[in-house]
């Protein structure tokens, strides 16, 4: 073991004090078992150790050889156990094959179930889309029936209906005509035009125009290109022309009244505006 020499003391003195030197203790094994062991960090903790670098290297080398011997002894001790473990595993190929076959069968079943679920999902999506289309068609059919009913009643009130009304429709038409005549009596007070004919009721015209505009809104909701509505275009045009004729008659009667018909003039021009036929009103006034 290396010794430390101080100055020029006699060798006899060194021999007498040699047993009193602080010899370093062996490096503890636990120091090498800490997590994330770092050689540099460990060596930096040995700065107060009274030992030369060569002695430290020799001790670390001895420790490495000791660990190698312990590892070899551990392998030799358990060698028979390793061999017996390999022998005990013989014949397990059949079990592994059974497990593999079972897994393959289970996988095929899962794929079959997944395929059926996907097919059923597509079928459900198709049925839902079909149901939505049917519901849409039902709504369109109801609107078309409403258009037909309202258009028929409007034609009857304008007395341009091409078909013979039923008994119930005849009763409704009579009630409507009675209501129109009451409106006319209430609004015009039985006033006669200069020609001797009764004045056209502006209240009746407003109700007819509102019904006509409502029918046009229903047509716009369905789409004027629908085959049923295309077939009804001539009826809509005939209703529109009849209303315009009645408005023209009312406007001419009011113009003949002079200043007395100013309020009625404003009402009739408002009806023209609601129909979008302001130009037609100007044309009648210029005649």
C-alpha positions in Angstrom: 0.0 0.0 0.0 1.2 3.5 -0.8 2.4 5.7 2.0 2.5 9.4 2.5 5.8 11.1 3.2 6.1 14.5 4.9 9.3 16.5 4.8 12.7 14.8 5.8 11.7 13.0 9.0 13.6 10.0 10.0 12.5 6.6 8.7 12.3 5.4 12.3 9.7 8.1 13.1 7.7 7.1 10.0 7.7 3.5 11.0 6.5 4.4 14.5 3.6 6.6 13.2 2.6 4.3 10.3 -0.1 2.5 12.2 -1.7 5.9 13.2 -2.5 7.0 9.6 -6.1 7.2 8.6 -6.4 4.3 6.2 -9.4 4.5 3.9 -12.3 2.1 4.4 -13.5 -0.2 1.5 -15.9 1.4 -0.9 -19.5 0.4 0.1 -21.5 -1.6 -2.4 -24.6 0.5 -1.7 -23.0 3.5 -3.2 -23.1 1.8 -6.6 -26.8 0.8 -6.4 -28.3 4.2 -6.3 -30.7 5.1 -9.2 -29.1 6.9 -12.1 -25.6 6.2 -10.8 -23.0 8.6 -12.3 -19.3 7.8 -12.0 -18.3 11.4 -12.2 -20.6 12.4 -9.4 -19.5 9.5 -7.3 -15.8 10.3 -7.7 -16.4 13.9 -6.8 -17.6 12.8 -3.4 -14.3 11.1 -2.6 -12.3 14.3 -2.4 -11.8 13.8 1.4 -10.7 10.2 1.0 -7.0 9.7 2.1 -6.1 7.4 -0.8 -3.9 7.8 -4.0 -5.5 7.6 -7.4 -3.6 4.4 -8.2 -4.9 2.7 -5.0 -8.5 3.9 -5.9 -8.1 2.4 -9.4 -6.8 -0.9 -7.9 -9.8 -1.1 -5.5 -12.3 -0.4 -8.3 -10.7 -3.0 -10.5 -10.9 -5.5 -7.6 -14.5 -4.7 -7.1 -15.3 -5.2 -10.8 -13.5 -8.6 -10.7 -15.5 -9.6 -7.6 -18.8 -8.7 -9.3 -17.9 -10.7 -12.4 -17.1 -13.7 -10.1 -20.3 -13.4 -8.3 -22.3 -13.2 -11.5 -20.5 -16.3 -12.8 -21.2 -18.2 -9.6 -24.9 -17.2 -9.9 -25.1 -18.6 -13.4 -23.4 -21.8 -12.4 -25.7 -22.3 -9.4 -28.9 -21.8 -11.5 -27.6 -23.6 -14.6 -29.4 -26.8 -13.8 -32.6 -24.8 -13.3 -32.2 -23.2 -16.7 -31.8 -26.6 -18.3 -34.8 -28.1 -16.5 -36.9 -25.1 -17.5 -36.1 -25.7 -21.2 -37.0 -29.4 -20.8 -40.3 -28.5 -19.1 -41.3 -26.4 -22.1 -41.2 -29.3 -24.5 -44.5 -30.3 -25.9 -46.1 -26.9 -25.5 -46.4 -26.4 -29.2 -49.7 -28.1 -29.3 -51.2 -25.8 -26.7 -49.8 -22.7 -28.5 -51.3 -24.0 -31.8 -54.7 -24.6 -30.1 -54.6 -21.0 -28.7 -53.6 -19.7 -32.2 -56.5 -21.5 -33.9 -59.0 -20.3 -31.3 -57.8 -16.7 -31.8 -58.1 -17.0 -35.6 -61.7 -18.4 -35.2 -62.6 -15.6 -32.8 -61.1 -13.0 -35.2 -63.2 -14.4 -38.1 -66.4 -14.2 -35.9 -65.6 -10.6 -35.0 -65.1 -9.6 -38.6 -68.4 -11.3 -39.5 -70.2 -9.4 -36.8 -68.6 -6.2 -37.9 -69.6 -6.7 -41.5 -73.2 -7.4 -40.5 -73.3 -4.3 -38.3 -71.9 -2.2 -41.2 -74.5 -3.7 -43.6 -77.3 -3.0 -41.2 -76.0 0.5 -40.6 -76.2 1.2 -44.4 -79.6 -0.3 -44.5 -80.8 1.9 -41.7 -79.3 5.0 -43.3 -81.1 4.1 -46.6 -84.4 3.7 -44.7 -84.0 7.0 -42.9 -83.3 8.8 -46.1 -86.3 7.1 -47.7 -88.5 8.1 -44.8 -87.3 11.7 -45.0 -88.0 11.8 -48.7 -91.5 10.4 -48.2 -92.2 12.9 -45.4 -91.0 15.7 -47.8 -93.3 14.4 -50.5 -96.2 14.2 -48.1 -95.7 17.9 -47.1 -95.5 18.9 -50.8 -98.7 16.9 -51.4 -100.5 18.7 -48.6 -99.4 22.1 -49.9 -100.6 21.1 -53.4 -104.0 20.1 -52.0 -104.1 23.5 -50.2 -103.3 25.3 -53.4 -106.0 23.5 -55.3 -108.6 24.1 -52.6 -107.8 27.8 -52.2 -107.5 28.4 -56.0 -110.9 26.8 -56.5 -112.5 28.9 -53.9 -110.9 32.1 -55.3 -112.1 31.2 -58.8 -115.6 30.7 -57.5 -115.6 34.1 -55.8 -114.4 35.7 -59.0 -116.9 33.6 -60.9 -114.4 32.2 -63.3 -114.5 28.6 -62.1 -114.4 26.1 -65.0 -115.9 23.3 -63.0 -119.3 22.7 -61.4 -119.0 23.1 -57.6 -120.4 20.5 -55.2 -123.3 21.2 -52.8 -121.0 22.0 -49.9 -118.9 24.3 -52.2 -122.1 25.9 -53.5 -123.1 26.6 -49.9 -119.7 28.1 -49.1 -119.8 30.2 -52.3 -123.2 31.6 -51.3 -121.9 32.4 -47.9 -118.8 34.1 -49.4 -121.0 36.0 -51.9 -123.2 37.2 -49.1 -120.2 38.3 -47.1 -118.8 40.1 -50.1 -122.1 41.9 -50.6 -122.2 42.8 -46.9 -118.6 44.2 -47.2 -119.6 46.1 -50.3 -122.7 47.6 -48.5 -120.7 48.5 -45.4 -117.8 50.1 -47.2 -119.5 51.9 -50.0 -122.9 52.6 -48.4 -124.7 51.5 -51.5 -123.0 54.3 -53.5 -123.6 54.1 -57.3 -121.2 55.2 -60.0 -122.1 57.8 -62.5 -123.0 55.0 -64.9 -125.6 53.7 -62.4 -123.6 50.6 -61.6 -122.7 49.9 -57.9 -119.1 50.8 -56.9 -116.7 47.9 -56.7 -115.9 47.1 -53.0 -112.3 47.9 -52.1 -112.5 45.6 -49.0 -113.6 42.7 -51.2 -110.7 43.4 -53.6 -108.2 43.5 -50.7 -109.4 40.1 -49.5 -109.2 38.6 -53.0 -105.7 40.0 -53.5 -104.6 38.6 -50.2 -105.9 35.2 -51.1 -104.2 35.4 -54.5 -100.8 36.4 -52.9 -101.1 33.6 -50.3 -101.5 31.1 -53.1 -98.5 32.5 -54.9 -96.5 32.1 -51.7 -97.5 28.4 -51.5 -96.5 28.0 -55.2 -93.1 29.5 -54.4 -92.6 27.1 -51.5 -93.2 24.1 -53.7 -91.6 25.5 -56.9 -93.4 26.7 -59.9 -91.6 24.0 -62.0 -93.7 21.3 -60.3 -95.8 19.4 -62.9 -99.0 20.0 -61.0 -98.3 23.7 -60.7 -97.3 24.0 -64.4 -100.7 22.5 -65.3 -102.4 25.1 -63.1 -100.6 28.1 -64.5 -103.4 29.1 -66.8 -105.8 29.2 -63.9 -103.5 31.4 -61.9 -103.1 33.7 -64.9 -106.9 33.9 -65.4 -107.4 34.7 -61.7 -104.7 37.4 -61.9 -106.3 39.0 -65.0 -109.8 38.9 -63.5 -108.5 40.7 -60.3 -106.8 43.3 -62.5 -110.0 43.9 -64.5 -111.9 44.4 -61.2 -109.2 46.8 -60.0 -109.3 48.7 -63.3 -113.0 49.0 -63.0 -112.8 50.3 -59.4 -110.0 52.7 -60.3 -112.1 54.2 -63.2 -115.1 54.5 -61.0 -113.1 56.3 -58.3 -111.5 58.6 -60.9 -115.0 59.6 -62.1 -115.9 60.6 -58.5 -113.2 63.3 -58.4 -112.1 64.5 -54.9 -114.8 62.4 -53.2 -113.0 59.2 -54.0 -109.6 60.2 -52.8 -109.5 57.7 -49.9 -110.7 54.9 -52.1 -108.2 55.8 -54.7 -105.4 55.4 -52.1 -106.7 52.0 -51.1 -106.9 50.7 -54.7 -103.4 52.0 -55.5 -102.2 50.1 -52.4 -103.8 46.9 -53.7 -102.0 47.4 -57.0 -98.8 47.9 -55.1 -99.3 44.7 -53.1 -99.8 42.7 -56.3 -96.7 44.3 -57.8 -98.7 45.9 -60.6 -98.0 49.6 -60.0 -97.3 50.0 -63.7 -100.7 48.6 -64.6 -102.3 51.2 -62.2 -100.5 54.1 -64.0 -101.6 52.6 -67.4 -105.3 52.7 -66.3 -105.0 56.3 -64.9 -103.5 57.5 -68.2 -106.4 56.1 -70.3 
